[in-house]
Amino acid sequence: MPTRTTLTLSAAALSLTLALTACGEGLDLGNDDDTAFTYGLLYPQTGALAFLAPPQIAAVDYAIDEINKAGGILGAEVPPPVQADEAGDAAQANQAANNLVSDNVNAVIGAAASAMTQASYDTITGAQIVQCSGSNTSPDLSDIDDGGYYFRTAPSDLLAGPVLAQKILDDNHADVALIARADDYGNGYLNAVEAELNALGANVVLTETYDPDATNFGAVITAAVTAEADAVALISFQEGTQLMAALIESGIESQFYLTDGLNDPDLGQTIGVASPDAITGTTGIAPSADNPEFNEGLREFDPSLEVFQFAPHIFDCVTTIALAAESAGSADPTVYVEHIAEVSRPDGTECTTFAACRDLIDDGQAIDYQGTSGNIDFDDNGDPTAATFEVFHFGPDGYEILDYIEYANG
């Protein structure tokens, strides 16, 4: 008799499963007590952007710690992220993405570089896993065929470019040279800055791109010196330190303007020029957050952290995904993906922490998550529509933040 009862219940359960599946409801296997929501982290442990690794992992760990203090996702504690090295290499980034997919993660944070996301997003989103980057800025990522599974909390360079252009003109420069690495990041940023400079009446005397893997930048240096610009905007990653050193040694008197790829407090030491004053006056623009409370909390969480670049945006990726899972009542990416945009909709109740937002969701309220990087309001492409930028500067006393600038589309 016990056997007959067990068979009867199993058949009933099977019938219910088939009925739900036929109705399009599906099964949520991610809510089992023994199944936690697992993040994958695709970031540069090695390679040219390895200096961004500490804030990437610290921000993810900090967000998970805050989520777990509030009871986890769907009542289950979130384990440490599964880490994978994109290494600044397209083939390795894609292999790392494959490894994360094989590990059955519920979401992927990263990659850090736009080009590495271009190399890996099809593997991740093609497996119907949500991917969110807190540091991708290439405009080309707005139009990728991701099936609606790719999001980013970092602003597109279409937002950053105008901010940099305006800063150059505010500093009374008229003749501008633009030098950029020849990839998605460099070309997109260059086009955005050039368009804004032209619209504002500046004289763009040089637009030059270079192979970031080159070992000799002589042609670029010659072109920049010949252009006689009073401002040089350098859109690059760490290889840009070689360009800056060569330009300084050439005797060029132009003012340098940098982007997030060279936002490094130790830039002078990295360049290795003879005079410590060689980069004094250099100014740059980088996505940021005017949020001292977050920085203090992250510094307390990880006292060893020295670079905070993109940390607020990465924290927001983790938290937004967690809130989407709570809103959907499911850890399944194919289910909660439809809730990512809605947890930050302007008509919802504003909230600033996972715990507060989760409680509002439990009360049946629509929410508007106000991220640590600013208001998170995704457009149809999964891009933020507004952003905060910091103006970083190298003055007589070293590295400093001069200002925070808010910029929005339209």
Helices and strands as residue ranges (DSSP letters): H 2-22, G 29-31, E 39-43, G 50-52, H 53-69, E 82-85, H 90-102, E 107-110, H 114-126, E 130-133, G 139-143, E 150-152, H 157-170, E 175-181, H 184-199, E 203-210, H 218-227, E 231-235, H 240-249, E 255-258, G 260-262, H 267-271, E 283-288, H 292-301, H 311-328, H 333-336, G 337-339, G 341-343, E 349-351, H 354-362, E 367-371, E 374-375, E 386-395, E 398-408
